[in-house]
Amino acid sequence: MSHLRPMTLLALSLSVLLAGCKPNAAEPATPTDAVPAAAQSAAPADAAPADTAVPTTATAEPQANCPYPEFETFLPHFGAEIALQEKATADPLVSEHVDVSEIEPKQVVEQIALADVEWPVMPDPASPRSKAREITTTAQGDGSMKVQFRTPDTSDQQSYYFAQKPCWQLVRKVDESI
């Protein structure tokens, strides 16, 4: 019986340590918290597809379940497939545009619910109309990507910002046209 005591003491010590690691119920969950499969399947029917992505843990590969983990592969599909746009757009989507209805134009920032987004949310970079415009893709300092559609010598310019959450997702669009 005395040989079982060290195992019991070890099990008790581990359970105390693990109990201290549990998040406080009053604290919000962080993106690295694992989401139980039962909680995912119990999501409301009107939850946005972008919200159903399984957060990754620090040891898991971030793009493990992403159909297009590389941005260069993701972008052509996002531009051409409205179904992918619907799944890979943030809810709400941050939308910025210039309001020219007043004497002095001003920048307006809105948060658009996914249900109110007009599709397609971004033009297809491979379309003939888009090919007539300058399209640039720029990596941002925070790891996100900016795709800009621009017509030279005009104010016609739109920028689309994508972040990995954990898969690529459109999080912001900016229309700088006047």
Summary of the structure (lengths in Angstrom):
residues: 178
radius of gyration: 22.7
end to end distance: 83.0
largest distance: 88.1
contacts: 420
relative contact order: 0.15
helix: 28%
strand: 26%
